[in-house]
Amino acid sequence: MTAEPEATGNAEPHATDAESSDDARQQPGAEPGTGDHAPTATQITTRTGQFDGTGSGIAWRAWLPDSPARAVIVLVHGVAEHSGRYTHVGQRLAAADFAVYALDHIGHGKSAGGKANIGSMDGAADNVAAMLDIATREHPGVPRFLIGHSMGSLIVLHLATRAPIDVTGIVLSAPPLDISAGNAVQRALAPLLTRLTPNLGVIQLDSSHISRDPAVVRAYDNDPLVYRGKLPARTATEILNTTILVKGRLAKLTVPVLVLHGTADVLAGPSSTDLIEKRAGSKDLTAIRYEGLYHEIFNEPEQDKVLGDVLDWLETHVTGK
C-alpha cells in the first residue's frame, strides 16, 4: 500500500429513499426511509471507486450528505460479505450529515483477491487506514470514526491496538473475540491448512444465525457478492490468531468506544463484549446489549433502535454534549 493512496470513483446524487436496485435487493425489510428515526429528504450522493491497497485493487463506496460533513465515518464489514449490505446504515448516517465510506476487504465484494481470502489482518487493517486517509483528505478538519461489524470489528480493534490511532471514537458491532463458528478440529487444523492450501474451505457459516428477519437471510443467501462456501483456511487462521493478539492488547484500546451486541448471537459470543468491558484501557466505554437479537444487529427488526443508539453516541462525541 502506498503512503498516500489515490482513490478513483464516480458520484451520483439521489434522494435518501433510493440508491440502486442492487442495494435495494440486498436489504429487504431494512430499506431507508422506514421507522421512527428514518432519514429526511436530505440529498445524499453515492460514490463508488477503488484504490491500490494491500492486496491490490480495493473497491469502495460512500454515502455523502449534500451539506458539509460534520464528521467522517468508515464502515468496516464482516467476513464473506461486502460493503453494499450497509447501504441502509450509510444512508441513515449520511442523513445526519456524516460522510460515510465503506470498503470491500481483499477477497470480498468487488475487491481483488481469492474468494473470501482476507490475505492478512495486517493488510486488512492497512486498507481501513487507507480508506480513512482518503475520507479525511476529502473532508478535512472534522472528527473521524470507525464502525466495524463482526470481523470488521476485529479489524478495527487490531488497527486501534497495534499502534496509536487518531480517531474520535470507534463503534464495535458483535466483536468476535469469543468465536463459536466451526468445531474444535476445524479450528485446530486451520493454521496447518493455511500453509498448505490457504484457499481450502474449512468452516461453514450458518446464515440462519445472522438475523431473525427471514427476508434478510434470503437476501444474504441470494446475494451474488456474498460468499456462501466454507471460509478459506487463511481467513479462518487470520481471524483466530488476531483474536488472541487483540485480547492481549485490549489495555491499549484507549479511544472512546461503543460496543453493541445481541444477547442471542451464536456466531460471536456476547462474552466478547464482556471481555472488552473488563480489559479495555478506554475511560470512555459504553456497552449496549440487545436482548434476543442475533448477530447482525443492524439487520434485525429492531435495527431502527440500534442505529438510533449509534447516532446518539456519535452526536455526543461530535458535539461534546
ZATI-506197 format. One record per residue (C-alpha): residue in one letter; x, y, z negated. Coordinates in steps of 0.001 Angstrom, whole numbers. Example, Ala and Ser with C-alpha at 12.3 -4.5 7.8 and 13.67 -1.06 7.14 Angstrom:
# residues 2
   rest        xx        yy        zz
      A     12300     -4500     -7800
      S     13670     -1060     -7140
# end
This chain:
# residues 321
   rest        xx        yy        zz
      M         0         0         0
      T      1315      3418       868
      A      1671      6025     -1838
      E      -776      8302       -12
      P     -3368      6030      1665
      E     -5155      7647      4555
      A     -8859      6996      4883
      T    -10770      6967      8135
      G    -14503      6870      8369
      N    -17750      8332      9575
      A    -20647     10092      7940
      E    -24382     10062      8400
      P    -26742     12258      6353
      H    -30015     10766      5178
      A    -32655     11140      2524
      T    -32316      9081      -641
      D    -35196      6777       235
      A    -33410      5164      3163
      E    -29925      4140      4189
      S    -29600      1336      6718
      S    -31702     -1695      7498
      D    -28859     -3991      6401
      D    -28571     -2367      2980
      A    -32331     -2311      2530
      R    -32495     -6039      3179
      Q    -29777     -6708       620
      Q    -31718     -5269     -2296
      P    -35429     -6163     -2152
      G    -37147     -5155     -5332
      A    -34334     -2719     -6052
      E    -34987       -26     -3488
      P    -34018      3546     -4250
      G    -36971      5787     -4858
      T    -38753      3480     -7308
      G    -39050      3651    -11079
      D    -39472      6454    -13595
      H    -35913      7726    -13022
      A    -35933      7493     -9220
      P    -33757      9838     -7157
      T    -35323     13049     -5934
      A    -35412     14063     -2275
      T    -31822     15327     -2529
      Q    -29970     14849       737
      I    -27300     12152       493
      T    -24634     11445      3077
      T    -23493      7870      3552
      R    -19924      7425      4777
      T    -18052      4283      5786
      G    -14430      3780      6687
      Q    -11222      1950      5907
      F     -7688      2455      4662
      D     -4489       430      4708
      G     -4086     -1022      1248
      T     -2526     -4054      -346
      G     -3521     -6884      1963
      S     -4089     -4525      4923
      G     -7486     -3236      6087
      I     -9772     -2209      3208
      A    -13351     -1304      4140
      W    -15176      1248      2021
      R    -18409      3186      1842
      A    -19531      6270       -43
      W    -22754      7965     -1106
      L    -22220     11705     -1337
      P    -24580     14413     -2586
      D    -25351     17414      -414
      S    -24436     19701     -3313
      P    -20910     19966     -4784
      A    -19949     16802     -6653
      R    -19887     17067    -10443
      A    -17643     14004    -10737
      V    -16137     11179     -8699
      I    -17083      7541     -9305
      V    -15500      4435     -7787
      L    -17719      1333     -7915
      V    -15874     -1995     -8064
      H    -17881     -5063     -7020
      G    -17654     -8646     -8229
      V    -16363    -11889     -6757
      A    -17793    -13256     -3489
      E    -20000    -10182     -2883
      H    -19454     -6741     -1316
      S    -19982     -3029     -1867
      G    -23183     -2868       171
      R    -25048     -4654     -2606
      Y    -24619     -1471     -4686
      T    -26445       869     -2312
      H    -29258      1483     -4785
      V    -26684      2184     -7532
      G    -24671      4533     -5337
      Q    -27756      6436     -4222
      R    -29067      6744     -7762
      L    -25760      8212     -8948
      A    -25359     10444     -5892
      A    -28842     11857     -6520
      A    -27422     13112     -9840
      D    -24650     14904     -7906
      F    -21919     12307     -8362
      A    -19676     11431     -5391
      V    -19703      7627     -5323
      Y    -17184      5471     -3452
      A    -17011      1674     -3241
      L    -14506      -600     -1509
      D    -14681     -4212      -376
      H    -11907     -6253     -2000
      I     -9481     -8173       169
      G    -11265    -11281      1455
      H    -14666     -9749       742
      G    -17321     -7952      2748
      K    -15818     -6176      5751
      S    -12227     -6059      4484
      A     -9401     -8189      5880
      G     -8284    -11466      4347
      G     -9353    -15072      3851
      K    -12927    -15633      2720
      A    -13288    -14684      -977
      N     -9486    -14913     -1428
      I     -8642    -11910     -3620
      G     -4910    -12338     -2997
      S     -3781    -10931     -6324
      M     -5330     -8931     -9122
      D     -2429     -6505     -8982
      G     -3203     -5889     -5327
      A     -6912     -5527     -6030
      A     -6162     -3013     -8798
      D     -3817     -1112     -6469
      N     -6614      -844     -3904
      V     -9038       504     -6501
      A     -6439      3094     -7481
      A     -6000      4000     -3801
      M     -9765      4417     -3380
      L     -9810      6656     -6454
      D     -6981      8756     -4994
      I     -8858      9142     -1701
      A    -12034     10186     -3509
      T    -10059     12644     -5648
      R     -8482     14290     -2619
      E    -11936     14753     -1116
      H    -13372     16112     -4392
      P    -10503     17667     -6350
      G    -10762     19081     -9827
      V    -13717     17044    -11107
      P    -13874     14216    -13693
      R    -13135     10696    -12441
      F    -14853      7466    -13472
      L    -14619      3767    -12628
      I    -17606      1409    -12754
      G    -16926     -2305    -12397
      H    -19194     -5329    -12364
      S    -18047     -8842    -13342
      M    -14730     -9482    -11559
      G    -14839     -5771    -10746
      S    -14876     -5087    -14492
      L    -11872     -7355    -14896
      I    -10011     -5462    -12163
      V    -10872     -2147    -13853
      L     -9672     -3496    -17202
      H     -6458     -4733    -15578
      L     -5871     -1328    -13991
      A     -6638       553    -17214
      T     -4404     -1581    -19446
      R     -1336     -2324    -17316
      A      -351      1385    -17345
      P     -1937      4669    -18452
      I     -4719      5768    -16095
      D     -6056      9279    -15592
      V     -9824      8854    -15730
      T    -12541     10436    -17846
      G    -14045      7029    -18590
      I    -14909      3538    -17377
      V    -18125      1548    -17277
      L    -17943     -2247    -17512
      S    -20889     -4386    -16437
      A    -20702     -8053    -17506
      P    -16932     -8148    -18117
      P    -15817    -11783    -17638
      L    -13311    -12333    -20427
      D    -15223    -15452    -21500
      I    -15995    -17431    -18344
      S    -18225    -20494    -18160
      A    -18144    -20992    -14365
      G    -16552    -24298    -13387
      N    -15712    -27218    -15635
      A    -12525    -27696    -17616
      V    -10931    -29919    -14965
      Q    -11609    -27417    -12173
      R    -10145    -24572    -14208
      A     -7101    -26657    -15165
      L     -6419    -27658    -11534
      A     -6825    -24162    -10085
      P     -3244    -22969    -10849
      L     -1735    -26056     -9164
      L     -4025    -25847     -6151
      T     -3358    -22165     -5636
      R       301    -23000     -4965
      L      -514    -25870     -2599
      T     -3784    -24854      -909
      P     -4779    -21342     -2046
      N     -7909    -21245       142
      L     -9254    -24587     -1076
      G    -12628    -24153     -2774
      V    -12651    -25184     -6424
      I    -15574    -23507     -8231
      Q    -19163    -23046     -7041
      L    -21222    -20173     -8435
      D    -24930    -20768     -9070
      S    -26876    -17868     -7561
      S    -29921    -18590     -9733
      H    -27954    -17138    -12649
      I    -27406    -13678    -11153
      S    -30913    -12268    -11684
      R    -34399    -13147    -12919
      D    -35782    -11478     -9774
      P    -36289    -14214     -7112
      A    -36108    -11605     -4335
      V    -32611    -10582     -5438
      V    -31474    -14223     -5462
      R    -32949    -14849     -1991
      A    -31269    -11729      -606
      Y    -27955    -12797     -2134
      D    -28210    -16296      -658
      N    -29102    -14959      2801
      D    -26647    -12057      2908
      P    -24051    -12788      5633
      L    -21443    -10726      3767
      V    -21808    -12743       549
      Y    -19548    -15787       356
      R    -21573    -18822      -696
      G    -18874    -21519      -655
      K    -16688    -22598     -3545
      L    -14340    -19908     -4820
      P    -10804    -20395     -3461
      A     -8180    -21692     -5852
      R     -6203    -18451     -5502
      T     -9130    -16307     -6631
      A    -10052    -18645     -9490
      T     -6465    -18664    -10742
      E     -6077    -14892    -10490
      I     -9278    -14383    -12474
      L     -8308    -16881    -15178
      N     -4751    -15546    -15523
      T     -5950    -11944    -15653
      T     -8459    -12672    -18420
      I     -5541    -13902    -20523
      L     -3461    -10830    -19710
      V     -6283     -8376    -20388
      K     -7295     -9984    -23688
      G     -3732     -9493    -24886
      R     -3687     -5833    -23802
      L     -7061     -4543    -24997
      A     -5371     -2335    -27591
      K     -4058      -352    -24607
      L     -7616       386    -23489
      T     -7784      3931    -24846
      V    -10030      5782    -22357
      P    -13767      6238    -23126
      V    -15623      3000    -22378
      L    -19237      1962    -21839
      V    -19768     -1821    -21870
      L    -23049     -3329    -20649
      H    -24068     -6977    -20929
      G    -27175     -9111    -20592
      T    -27600    -11473    -23519
      A    -28705    -14276    -21171
      D    -25614    -14011    -18949
      V    -24243    -17530    -18433
      L    -21613    -16555    -15837
      A    -19674    -14095    -18007
      G    -20296    -14777    -21670
      P    -21662    -11872    -23758
      S    -18897    -12750    -26211
      S    -16633    -10899    -23757
      T    -18246     -7650    -24848
      D    -17831     -8654    -28497
      L    -14112     -9104    -27843
      I    -13779     -5682    -26219
      E    -15552     -4078    -29174
      K    -13182     -5738    -31627
      R     -9872     -5257    -29831
      A    -10103     -2177    -27609
      G     -7993       787    -28646
      S    -10554      3352    -27483
      K    -12071      5598    -30137
      D    -14963      6320    -27763
      L    -16554      2951    -27044
      T    -20246      2228    -26560
      A    -21627     -1287    -26058
      I    -25204     -1913    -24939
      R    -26681     -5408    -24878
      Y    -29868     -6057    -22926
      E    -31969     -8810    -24427
      G    -32718    -11613    -21985
      L    -31067    -10050    -18930
      Y    -28960    -12186    -16592
      H    -25550    -11491    -15059
      E    -26346     -8718    -12559
      I    -27924     -6143    -14851
      F    -28042     -3600    -12011
      N    -30285     -6053    -10122
      E    -32607     -7137    -12907
      P    -36259     -5992    -13144
      E    -35071     -3611    -15900
      Q    -32456     -2010    -13627
      D    -34053      1437    -13939
      K    -33425      1417    -17691
      V    -29854       153    -17203
      L    -28999      2810    -14622
      G    -30618      5437    -16821
      D    -28294      4412    -19660
      V    -25294      4695    -17332
      L    -26377      8153    -16203
      D    -26913      9299    -19783
      W    -23389      8173    -20730
      L    -21860      9781    -17647
      E    -23710     13019    -18357
      T    -22334     13120    -21876
      H    -18782     12613    -20673
      V    -19037     15124    -17827
      T    -20584     17916    -19875
      G    -19238     17005    -23316
      K    -22768     17245    -24731
# end
